[in-house]
Structure formats: structure tokens, C-alpha cells
Amino acid sequence: MDLENQQTTQVEIDPLNIKPPLDGQALKKYIEAGLSWLRTNQQIVNSLNVFPVPDGDTGTNMVLTMQAAYDEILTINETNFGKIIHSLAHGALMGARGNSGVILSQIWRGFARGVDNINELTAEYFVKGLLIARDTAYKGVVRPVEGTILTVIKDVTTAAQTAILEKEDLKYILEKIVEAADESVKRTPELLPVLKEAGVVDSGGKGLFFILEGMLRYVKGLPLESPITTIPSIASMNLQRGMETIEPGQDIEVVIDFRPFNSFDIEEFYNHLEKMGTSIQLGEGDGIYRLHIHVADGKQYEPIEYVKKVGVFTKVAMENLIAQMEQLDQKNTGSQLTLSRVEPGQIATVAVAPGPGIARVFASLGVAAIVHGGQTMNPSTQEILSAFENLPTDQIVILPNNKNIIRTADVAKTLTVKKVAVIPSQSVPQGLAAMMRLIPHGDFDEIVKDMEQAMLNVETGEITRATRSVEIDGVKANEGDFISLHNGKLVLSTTTLKESILGLLHIAHADHFELITLFYGEDVTKQEANQIADEIRFAYPDQEIEVQDGGQPHYHFIIAIE
């Protein structure tokens, strides 16, 4: 389901639940409000990427983490505040995704400890819960960095300590911590230079602010939905995610590029479109807007006719979603993975793979389980835990293959009695290099050490398009340009795919290595990938060049240089 286009739940205001003290059932309303307001502002949080890459996922990760937490308490009839929030914290922990989701789960975990078994929340316990939430969040990070969500929860706690001295009133304290969260988020670029250089605030801190602000809006009786005021760039629109499931009435996908008239009213535009279909997205770039919508068969021309009333359309594309899903099902049915059989006492490996082709490569190397995910869709703690918990061995190695999944894997490691090692692989090439050193019947500690060493012997390249214009580390990228990342660092911006790859290989000193492997993504055809490979062979005649269908979203190429 397209998470960014789900309708936000409108929380009903119950005057009986906005006055202290608050019990466990009242807490549900506050959690629902925080989740609703976060989801309303999800795209804003997603857009706060430091690098201009189309994989902003902090908002999505925090929404999914909060949703898992809320689902855990939804049907519980318990009124004891402490018991309810312990269940909430457990749900957040199991549903945590990405660095922001894991830290958010630790905040809830700490708060639950601070209010353990109390029947109703008072101002005193509210502040105590925040104090322990702050400490738990900081202790959960090996090297805490200021200018992040950690700073925001710290500033929130300080504001609460001051507020309770002024007035022992829950609503007053809530108002003060929301103000503090807002100011703290605005200060994050001053504490973290990379944010200032990129021209953004910390995304995790912004997400926490929206959760708290949603609770305050609930108390004040304000709506938890609002007109979209921030339009993402066209390059950042994730139109593929809507293909995960097709809901009834979503027969035809319509994409329209148009230039609006001066009187264009975005709120009215959205309100009108919601009567036509679902999965509505709107992106903007250089004065051109791109509309994406799913409509029922027979209504595919309605969005076009409406767009003609608000602007001049320049391009229209339509796809039959039902037919696409049938083709996708057939493709998936014919490409089932053959995973390594695990015997008791063996070392079993779990790998996170961002695309079906990459998953097949990991399977061919002998992994015991694949967790599908990566950029834009980080797996949860529960998904990683479930991948290995039932394997018939007590020796597990996890390859996260993404820097935003390592912390989630570390959490999963703490929830099992099995012996688990998390190899801190930050990319697919690192994970594949580590996998080459696996000896299933070897000594666990020695194998882990070898795998960690092996991943350091490979260079990683990534090619995608810039979602906004920015200058970072002396590299100026314009929205829509091809950008090259070397070991996670932005190093080049060009106007052609060929230039971006050859430039990256030059920067990475590919001529000093033996093998260059190209994993092409879902936006690149096999023919295009082979043409690029031929260009590389001409430029690097002494290196071996391999081409693999990676199938990953967003990234045209993931490149291993070894």
C-alpha cells in the first residue's frame, strides 16, 4: 500500500480525555493523535535528506514504528497507564525501522520505565518519564551525535523540568515541550554542520516534533489533517511503491505533467482529485507539476479534463495496473529463490536485499534467509528477527547492507537467545564481499572476523538522480542531474548516466582494482546496462567487467569495485 497517500485518521475530541489525570485508555487517543499528525506530515519529514537522493524514508520509518506501537495497544482494555505504555513500547521496539525508528522506540521504552505500573499519568510522572526516556535514548547510541533526534528529546526534557516548576499541569507542560521541540529542531543545523550545508533540519527530530504537536493539537481540538503546503520535487516522487498492492477501484494509473495557471489553488486541487481516485501524489520542478493518481477503469480521462481547467498539460501517461500486477505475479512465481539449507550447528546468514536480482545473487552465495528491503523500505526489528528465529541453528550472521538498517539488526540481536553477529555492512557490495568469506562449518568468531575484514576490501558506487539542487562537500548538484556517491559520499554531479559512472570510477581509482560489477536497477534496461558496460570495458581494458540485474528501486546502478 502507498503509505504516503493513506488517509489520515481524524481523531475525535473527547473532552473527558483532555484533562489530567490520564489513564491507559486516554493514552490511546494521544498516541493516535501523534501518529495521525506525523502521517499527515510524513512527506515533509521524508524530504529532509542531507544528500539529494530519492530515498528519504525517515518519515515513513517513524510512521511505521508508531503504527506498530499503536496497533499493540489498540485492542487492550487495560486502564493502568503504566501497563498500556509498556505494551506500546514493546510494539514500537518490534516495529522499529531505520535509525530514527529505533531511537523512537528507545524513547518510548525509557518513558515506560519511568512510569512503571502507575494507574494515571500526573505532571510529576510525565517529567520523570521524559527524563528516563532521554537517558535511555542516549545510552542506546554508541556515539551520540548532537543536532539529531537525541538533542530534541534532551531539550524537550529540559523544558518539561522547567515547566513543572511553573505549573503542575499536564497541558501546560505539553505546550512547553512542543515549543521546545520546535526550537530545538530549528537549531539542529547549528549543531550538525552537514545539515547546515545541505540546508535542512534533522529529519528524526522533526518527526518527534510532529508526534508531540499532534498530541497538543488533539488537546486543543485542532484538526489532524491539513492541506499540503510543501510539494516534493518530481525527482523524489516514488511512483513504484504504489504497485505493491492494488486496491479495488485502482485500475488505471494516470500521470500528468502540467504547468498551472497563476490562480492554482493546491488545497482545492487535492480536494477535487480525492473525489476521482486514490494514491494521489504531486511533485514540482521548474514550474512543471507532475500529478499521479489511480482511478477506476472508465474514469481515466477525468483527471485530464480537470487538469485542463487549472493549467496546460504537457505530457500524459497511463498504465493498466491490473495487467501490470498479473505480469509481476507471473514473474515472481517463476523466480523463486533457492536458499541454502541449514543444518544444526552451522553458521546461517541473513541478508537484506533491496532488489530481486540482488536477492538472487545472495541466494547463490549460500544465504539462509533473505529480508527484502533497503533504501525507502527499511525492514522492522520483527522482520529481521523472524528471518532467523526458526532456523535450525543457534549461530546467526546478519548482513544489513545499509547503514540505516544496522541499528535495527542490533536490536533484533538482543531479542534472541541465539548467538548472533551483525556485520556492519553499509552497502550491497560490502555484504557480498563479506558473504564470500562465509564457511558454514567454521569457527563462528573467526568467520565473523574474516567477514568484517572482507567487506573493507571493496569500494561502493551508487548512481541516482538528484531530488533537489544543493551543494555539499564542494559538489554542486542540480535537481534532476545524475549524481554519483562513492562509499556513501556525494562526489560528482553530471547530466548523463555515462558521465556519472565513468566519473565515479575515475574518482574511485578503479584502474587499481581487478573487478567492476554493475548491478542495474529497475529503471535501467538490460540493453542500456550492457551499453554502459561496453563503455567501461573500453575505458578500463585491464579490468574484468560484470553486469547483474539488481532490480533495486531509485538507484540506476550499484557498483562494486574490488
HELIX and SHEET records of a PDB file:
HELIX    1   1 LEU A    3  ASN A    5  5                                   3    
HELIX    2   2 PRO A   15  ASN A   17  5                                   3    
HELIX    3   3 GLY A   24  THR A   40  1                                  17    
HELIX    4   4 GLN A   42  ASN A   46  1                                   5    
HELIX    5   5 THR A   58  ILE A   73  1                                  16    
HELIX    6   6 PHE A   81  GLY A   95  1                                  15    
HELIX    7   7 GLY A   98  GLY A  114  1                                  17    
HELIX    8   8 ALA A  123  LYS A  139  1                                  17    
HELIX    9   9 ILE A  149  GLU A  166  1                                  18    
HELIX   10  10 LEU A  170  LEU A  191  1                                  22    
HELIX   11  11 PRO A  193  ALA A  198  1                                   6    
HELIX   12  12 SER A  203  LYS A  220  1                                  18    
HELIX   13  13 ILE A  234  SER A  236  5                                   3    
HELIX   14  14 ARG A  241  MET A  243  5                                   3    
HELIX   15  15 ILE A  266  LEU A  273  1                                   8    
HELIX   16  16 GLU A  302  VAL A  310  1                                   9    
HELIX   17  17 LEU A  321  THR A  333  1                                  13    
HELIX   18  18 PRO A  356  SER A  364  1                                   9    
HELIX   19  19 THR A  381  GLU A  389  1                                   9    
HELIX   20  20 ILE A  406  THR A  414  1                                   9    
HELIX   21  21 VAL A  428  MET A  435  1                                   8    
HELIX   22  22 PHE A  444  ALA A  454  1                                  11    
HELIX   23  23 MET A  455  ASN A  457  5                                   3    
HELIX   24  24 LEU A  497  ILE A  507  1                                  11    
HELIX   25  25 ALA A  510  HIS A  512  5                                   3    
HELIX   26  26 LYS A  526  ALA A  539  1                                  14    
SHEET    1   A 4 THR A 278  GLY A 285  0                                        
SHEET    2   A 4 ILE A 288  VAL A 295 -1                                        
SHEET    3   A 4 ILE A 252  PRO A 260 -1                                        
SHEET    4   A 4 GLY A 311  ASN A 320 -1                                        
SHEET    1   B 4 ALA A 369  HIS A 372  0                                        
SHEET    2   B 4 ILE A 347  ALA A 353  1                                        
SHEET    3   B 4 GLN A 395  LEU A 399  1                                        
SHEET    4   B 4 LYS A 419  VAL A 422  1                                        
SHEET    1   C 6 LYS A 489  THR A 494  0                                        
SHEET    2   C 6 PHE A 482  HIS A 486 -1                                        
SHEET    3   C 6 GLU A 459  ARG A 465 -1                                        
SHEET    4   C 6 PHE A 557  ILE A 561 -1                                        
SHEET    5   C 6 LEU A 515  TYR A 520 -1                                        
SHEET    6   C 6 GLU A 544  ASP A 549  1                                        
SHEET    1   D 2 VAL A 470  ILE A 472  0                                        
SHEET    2   D 2 VAL A 475  ALA A 477 -1                                        
END                                                                             
